[in-house]
């Protein structure tokens, strides 16, 4: 450990690990993945991903958002239906619900998990509610047993937004295996990447086949160029799948490194008064996609001022996602009290969490955070 370490260039917030296997598979797909081999890596990737998550079916798509959109449509969610989701998350989740013709209803998050609060969900249920959509915030699992019980008691679907959570565990079970249908993202900042891309997973053959048809313009799988629905162009490319397969084969080492990065931060920052880290609970195991802090009191610097000061010291950061009901298109949406969503959304920071971070870099970042918050 080098206590005098200073970066020569900006330390970015995110960044993947791309090695020889990704290059090997990618080149093979470029050279040979055409004609009768056009789907070789797609089939391998989907099969191996389903096996890894512990589900029967996996369907590769263009993004996590596409997976969520197809999930809504496969479950028959549409006009007149409501889907309960947290207010503090990325806007694409709400958009996917709206694209299906349904209405998002915004509930609050818990301050220990930063995920959907089961008690808030209960308050948001109405006669129109069709599904609950919990999200694995920055890799941390929600209280899935409590959410699933609420869903069972009210006859609702559960859709996991596990987009940032490849490798996360809830009571020993993998994210994506604890619901009716789930979505993952392989966007370039995630723990596992294909550039852009995503995966829908489920144990239900009917929903899988519906999503598979809609993924390719509603095509009938038994009749060439016959279309049963007005679908979408949500197919992942074979080249992306080649990279994804290599990433999946390395996922255990990625999760191990991400968890190591978080614990480097935790060792340095957990005793700083007035901040909250996204530590896991005794029933969860996070992949720590993002290592994050929330300012819980007033400091000399506001959240945005702190980010600006860190940037001067060559440290890139991200703000938390703003509460969705802050945006004009959702400001009149139905919601219960979402004060935790607003506090975290306006006071949270994602620290550099790229998989290739070194301990020297984490120590440097931590020192700068401590210095600025102590001012």
C-alpha positions as CSV (number, residue, x, y, z in Angstrom):
1,X,0.0,0.0,0.0
2,X,1.4,3.3,-1.1
3,X,0.3,6.2,1.3
4,X,1.8,8.8,-1.0
5,X,-0.1,7.6,-4.1
6,X,-1.5,10.3,-6.4
7,X,-3.3,9.5,-9.7
8,X,-1.9,10.7,-13.0
9,X,-5.3,10.7,-14.6
10,X,-8.9,10.8,-13.5
11,X,-10.2,7.7,-11.6
12,X,-13.4,6.8,-13.4
13,X,-16.6,5.8,-11.6
14,X,-17.0,2.5,-13.5
15,X,-15.1,0.2,-15.8
16,X,-15.3,-3.4,-16.9
17,X,-12.6,-6.1,-17.0
18,X,-11.9,-7.3,-20.6
19,X,-9.3,-10.0,-21.0
20,X,-7.9,-12.5,-23.4
21,X,-11.1,-14.7,-23.3
22,X,-13.4,-11.9,-24.4
23,X,-11.0,-11.1,-27.2
24,X,-10.7,-14.8,-28.2
25,X,-14.5,-15.4,-28.3
26,X,-15.2,-12.0,-29.9
27,X,-12.7,-12.7,-32.7
28,X,-14.2,-16.1,-33.2
29,X,-17.6,-14.6,-33.5
30,X,-16.4,-12.1,-36.1
31,X,-14.6,-14.7,-38.2
32,X,-17.0,-17.6,-37.9
33,X,-20.3,-16.5,-36.3
34,X,-22.3,-16.2,-39.5
35,X,-24.7,-18.2,-41.7
36,X,-25.4,-21.5,-40.0
37,X,-23.3,-20.4,-37.0
38,X,-25.1,-17.0,-36.6
39,X,-26.6,-18.0,-33.2
40,X,-23.9,-20.3,-31.7
41,X,-22.8,-17.8,-29.0
42,X,-26.3,-16.6,-28.4
43,X,-27.5,-20.2,-27.6
44,X,-24.5,-20.9,-25.4
45,X,-24.8,-17.6,-23.5
46,X,-28.5,-18.0,-22.9
47,X,-28.1,-21.7,-21.7
48,X,-25.2,-20.9,-19.5
49,X,-26.8,-17.8,-18.0
50,X,-30.0,-19.8,-17.2
51,X,-27.9,-22.4,-15.5
52,X,-25.9,-19.8,-13.5
53,X,-29.1,-18.1,-12.2
54,X,-30.9,-21.4,-11.6
55,X,-33.9,-20.9,-13.9
56,X,-35.2,-22.8,-16.9
57,X,-35.2,-20.1,-19.5
58,X,-33.0,-17.1,-20.4
59,X,-33.6,-14.8,-23.3
60,X,-30.9,-12.4,-24.5
61,X,-32.0,-8.9,-25.5
62,X,-30.7,-5.5,-26.4
63,X,-30.9,-4.0,-22.9
64,X,-32.2,-4.4,-19.4
65,X,-34.9,-2.0,-20.2
66,X,-36.0,-4.2,-23.1
67,X,-36.1,-7.2,-20.8
68,X,-38.3,-5.3,-18.4
69,X,-40.6,-4.1,-21.2
70,X,-40.9,-7.7,-22.5
71,X,-41.5,-8.9,-18.9
72,X,-44.5,-6.6,-18.6
73,X,-46.0,-7.7,-21.9
74,X,-45.4,-11.4,-21.3
75,X,-47.3,-11.2,-18.0
76,X,-50.2,-9.5,-19.8
77,X,-49.7,-6.3,-17.9
78,X,-51.2,-3.4,-19.8
79,X,-53.8,-0.6,-19.8
80,X,-55.7,-0.2,-16.5
81,X,-53.0,-2.1,-14.5
82,X,-50.7,-0.6,-11.9
83,X,-47.2,-1.8,-11.0
84,X,-45.6,-0.8,-7.7
85,X,-41.9,0.2,-7.9
86,X,-39.5,2.3,-5.8
87,X,-39.3,6.1,-6.5
88,X,-35.5,6.1,-6.2
89,X,-34.1,4.3,-9.2
90,X,-33.4,4.8,-12.9
91,X,-36.2,6.2,-15.0
92,X,-36.1,3.3,-17.5
93,X,-38.0,1.1,-15.2
94,X,-41.0,3.4,-15.0
95,X,-40.8,3.9,-18.8
96,X,-41.0,0.2,-19.4
97,X,-44.2,0.0,-17.4
98,X,-45.7,3.0,-19.3
99,X,-44.6,1.5,-22.7
100,X,-46.7,-1.6,-21.8
101,X,-49.7,0.7,-21.3
102,X,-49.7,0.3,-17.5
103,X,-49.2,2.8,-14.7
104,X,-46.2,2.9,-12.3
105,X,-47.1,3.6,-8.6
106,X,-44.1,4.8,-6.6
107,X,-43.4,3.4,-3.1
108,X,-40.5,4.3,-0.8
109,X,-37.2,2.6,-0.1
110,X,-35.6,1.3,3.2
111,X,-32.6,3.1,4.6
112,X,-30.7,-0.1,5.3
113,X,-31.0,-1.8,1.9
114,X,-31.8,1.3,-0.2
115,X,-34.4,-1.1,-1.9
116,X,-38.1,-1.3,-2.0
117,X,-39.8,-1.0,1.4
118,X,-42.4,-3.8,1.9
119,X,-44.4,-1.7,4.3
120,X,-44.6,1.1,1.7
121,X,-45.7,-1.5,-0.9
122,X,-48.6,-2.5,1.3
123,X,-49.8,1.2,1.4
124,X,-49.5,1.5,-2.4
125,X,-51.7,-1.6,-3.3
126,X,-55.0,-0.9,-5.0
127,X,-57.6,-2.9,-6.9
128,X,-55.7,-2.1,-10.1
129,X,-52.3,-3.4,-8.8
130,X,-51.0,-6.2,-11.0
131,X,-47.3,-6.6,-10.1
132,X,-44.6,-5.5,-7.7
133,X,-41.2,-4.6,-9.1
134,X,-38.3,-4.6,-6.6
135,X,-34.9,-3.4,-7.7
136,X,-31.5,-4.5,-6.5
137,X,-30.1,-1.1,-5.8
138,X,-26.4,-1.0,-6.7
139,X,-26.4,-4.8,-6.3
140,X,-28.0,-5.0,-2.8
141,X,-30.9,-7.5,-2.6
142,X,-34.3,-6.3,-1.4
143,X,-36.3,-8.2,1.2
144,X,-37.6,-10.6,-1.3
145,X,-39.4,-13.0,1.1
146,X,-41.5,-10.1,2.5
147,X,-42.2,-8.8,-1.0
148,X,-43.2,-12.3,-2.3
149,X,-45.6,-12.8,0.6
150,X,-47.3,-9.5,-0.1
151,X,-47.6,-10.6,-3.7
152,X,-49.0,-14.0,-2.8
153,X,-51.5,-12.5,-0.4
154,X,-52.9,-10.1,-3.1
155,X,-52.5,-12.4,-6.2
156,X,-49.8,-10.2,-7.7
157,X,-46.8,-10.9,-10.0
158,X,-43.3,-10.2,-8.8
159,X,-40.8,-8.9,-11.4
160,X,-37.2,-8.6,-10.3
161,X,-35.2,-5.7,-11.7
162,X,-31.9,-7.5,-11.2
163,X,-30.2,-5.4,-13.8
164,X,-27.2,-4.5,-11.6
165,X,-27.1,-7.7,-9.6
166,X,-25.4,-10.5,-11.5
167,X,-23.8,-12.5,-8.7
168,X,-25.8,-11.1,-5.8
169,X,-27.5,-13.5,-3.4
170,X,-30.6,-13.3,-1.2
171,X,-30.5,-16.0,1.5
172,X,-28.2,-18.1,-0.7
173,X,-30.4,-17.8,-3.8
174,X,-29.2,-15.9,-6.9
175,X,-30.8,-12.6,-7.9
176,X,-33.2,-13.3,-10.7
177,X,-34.4,-16.6,-9.4
178,X,-36.8,-15.3,-6.8
179,X,-39.7,-14.0,-8.9
180,X,-42.0,-14.8,-11.7
181,X,-39.8,-13.1,-14.2
182,X,-36.6,-11.0,-14.0
183,X,-34.4,-8.7,-16.0
184,X,-30.6,-8.2,-16.1
185,X,-28.4,-5.5,-17.8
186,X,-25.0,-5.9,-19.4
187,X,-24.5,-2.2,-20.2
188,X,-20.9,-1.0,-20.2
189,X,-20.8,0.2,-16.6
190,X,-22.2,-3.0,-15.1
191,X,-20.2,-5.7,-13.3
192,X,-20.7,-7.9,-16.5
193,X,-20.8,-6.3,-19.9
194,X,-21.6,-6.8,-23.5
195,X,-21.4,-3.1,-24.4
196,X,-25.1,-2.9,-24.3
197,X,-27.4,-5.8,-23.7
198,X,-29.6,-7.6,-21.3
199,X,-31.3,-10.9,-20.3
200,X,-34.8,-11.9,-19.4
201,X,-35.1,-15.0,-17.2
202,X,-38.1,-17.1,-16.0
203,X,-39.2,-20.6,-15.2
204,X,-42.5,-20.2,-17.1
205,X,-42.4,-21.6,-20.7
206,X,-45.5,-19.6,-21.8
207,X,-44.0,-16.2,-20.7
208,X,-40.6,-17.1,-22.2
209,X,-42.1,-18.0,-25.6
210,X,-44.2,-14.8,-25.6
211,X,-41.1,-12.7,-24.9
212,X,-39.1,-14.6,-27.5
213,X,-41.7,-13.9,-30.2
214,X,-42.1,-10.2,-29.2
215,X,-38.3,-9.8,-29.2
216,X,-38.2,-10.4,-33.0
217,X,-41.2,-8.4,-34.3
218,X,-43.8,-10.9,-33.0
219,X,-42.5,-13.6,-35.3
220,X,-44.1,-17.1,-35.3
221,X,-41.3,-19.6,-34.5
222,X,-43.1,-22.3,-36.6
223,X,-43.8,-20.3,-39.8
224,X,-41.1,-18.3,-41.6
225,X,-41.8,-14.6,-41.8
226,X,-45.3,-15.0,-40.2
227,X,-46.0,-12.5,-37.4
228,X,-48.5,-12.9,-34.7
229,X,-48.0,-9.6,-32.9
230,X,-46.6,-6.1,-33.5
231,X,-43.3,-6.9,-31.7
232,X,-39.9,-5.2,-31.4
233,X,-36.3,-5.5,-32.5
234,X,-34.8,-6.5,-29.2
235,X,-32.4,-9.2,-30.2
236,X,-28.9,-9.3,-29.0
237,X,-26.2,-9.9,-31.6
238,X,-24.1,-13.1,-31.7
239,X,-20.9,-10.9,-31.2
240,X,-22.3,-9.4,-28.0
241,X,-23.2,-12.8,-26.8
242,X,-19.6,-14.0,-27.4
243,X,-18.3,-11.3,-25.1
244,X,-21.1,-12.0,-22.6
245,X,-20.3,-15.7,-22.5
246,X,-16.6,-14.9,-21.7
247,X,-17.7,-12.4,-19.0
248,X,-20.1,-15.0,-17.5
249,X,-17.2,-17.5,-17.3
250,X,-15.3,-14.9,-15.2
251,X,-18.2,-13.7,-13.1
252,X,-17.1,-15.3,-9.8
253,X,-13.7,-13.5,-10.0
254,X,-15.5,-10.3,-10.8
255,X,-17.8,-10.5,-7.8
256,X,-14.9,-11.4,-5.6
257,X,-13.0,-8.3,-6.7
258,X,-16.0,-6.0,-6.4
259,X,-16.6,-7.2,-2.9
260,X,-12.9,-6.6,-2.1
261,X,-13.2,-3.1,-3.4
262,X,-16.2,-2.4,-1.1
263,X,-14.4,-3.7,1.9
264,X,-11.4,-1.5,1.2
265,X,-13.8,1.5,1.3
266,X,-15.6,0.2,4.3
267,X,-12.4,-0.2,6.3
268,X,-11.5,3.5,5.6
269,X,-14.9,5.1,5.7
270,X,-17.2,3.3,8.1
271,X,-16.2,5.4,11.1
272,X,-16.8,8.7,9.3
273,X,-19.6,10.4,11.2
274,X,-22.6,11.4,9.1
275,X,-22.3,9.1,6.1
276,X,-24.0,5.8,5.3
277,X,-22.4,3.1,3.2
278,X,-24.3,0.4,1.2
279,X,-23.3,-2.5,3.5
280,X,-25.1,-5.8,3.1
281,X,-27.3,-7.5,5.7
282,X,-26.7,-10.9,7.3
283,X,-29.2,-12.4,4.9
284,X,-27.8,-10.9,1.7
285,X,-24.6,-10.9,-0.3
286,X,-24.2,-8.0,-2.6
287,X,-22.0,-8.0,-5.7
288,X,-21.3,-4.3,-4.9
289,X,-21.8,-3.1,-8.4
290,X,-21.4,0.4,-7.1
291,X,-19.7,1.4,-3.8
292,X,-21.7,4.3,-2.5
293,X,-22.2,6.7,0.3
294,X,-25.2,8.9,1.5
295,X,-24.6,12.1,3.3
296,X,-26.8,11.9,6.4
297,X,-26.1,15.3,7.9
298,X,-25.0,18.8,6.7
299,X,-21.3,19.1,5.9
300,X,-19.4,22.1,4.6
301,X,-20.0,20.7,1.1
302,X,-23.3,19.6,-0.3
303,X,-23.5,16.4,-2.3
304,X,-22.9,18.2,-5.6
305,X,-20.2,20.5,-4.2
306,X,-18.4,17.4,-2.8
307,X,-18.5,15.8,-6.2
308,X,-17.1,18.9,-7.8
309,X,-14.3,19.0,-5.2
310,X,-13.5,15.4,-5.7
311,X,-13.3,15.9,-9.5
312,X,-10.6,18.6,-8.9
313,X,-8.6,15.8,-7.2
314,X,-9.1,13.6,-10.3
315,X,-11.9,11.5,-8.7
316,X,-14.9,10.9,-10.9
317,X,-18.2,10.2,-9.1
318,X,-21.9,9.7,-10.0
319,X,-24.9,11.2,-8.2
320,X,-27.6,8.7,-7.2
321,X,-30.6,8.5,-9.5
322,X,-33.0,11.3,-8.8
323,X,-36.5,10.3,-7.5
324,X,-38.6,9.6,-10.5
325,X,-41.5,11.7,-9.3
326,X,-39.2,14.8,-9.5
327,X,-39.4,14.6,-13.3
328,X,-42.1,16.5,-15.1
329,X,-43.5,13.4,-16.8
330,X,-44.0,11.7,-13.5
331,X,-44.6,14.5,-11.0
332,X,-48.3,13.8,-10.8
333,X,-47.9,10.1,-10.5
334,X,-49.5,8.1,-7.7
335,X,-47.1,7.6,-4.8
336,X,-47.0,7.0,-1.1
337,X,-44.7,9.0,1.2
338,X,-41.2,8.6,-0.5
339,X,-39.1,10.7,1.8
340,X,-36.3,8.1,1.9
341,X,-36.2,8.1,-1.9
342,X,-35.8,11.9,-1.9
343,X,-33.1,12.0,0.8
344,X,-31.0,9.3,-0.9
345,X,-31.6,10.6,-4.4
346,X,-30.4,14.1,-3.4
347,X,-27.6,13.1,-1.1
348,X,-26.1,9.9,-2.5
349,X,-22.8,9.5,-4.3
350,X,-21.4,6.5,-6.3
351,X,-17.7,6.4,-5.7
352,X,-15.3,4.9,-8.2
353,X,-16.1,1.2,-8.4
354,X,-14.5,-0.1,-11.6
355,X,-13.4,-3.7,-11.4
356,X,-9.8,-2.8,-12.0
357,X,-9.4,-0.4,-9.1
358,X,-6.4,-0.9,-6.9
359,X,-6.1,-0.6,-3.2
360,X,-3.9,2.4,-3.6
361,X,-6.6,4.1,-5.6
362,X,-9.3,3.3,-3.1
363,X,-7.2,4.6,-0.2
364,X,-6.5,7.8,-2.1
365,X,-10.2,8.3,-2.8
366,X,-11.1,7.5,0.8
367,X,-8.5,10.0,2.1
368,X,-9.9,12.8,-0.1
369,X,-13.5,12.0,1.0
370,X,-12.4,12.1,4.6
371,X,-10.4,15.3,4.1
372,X,-13.3,17.1,2.5
373,X,-16.0,15.9,4.9
374,X,-13.8,16.9,7.8
375,X,-13.4,20.5,6.6
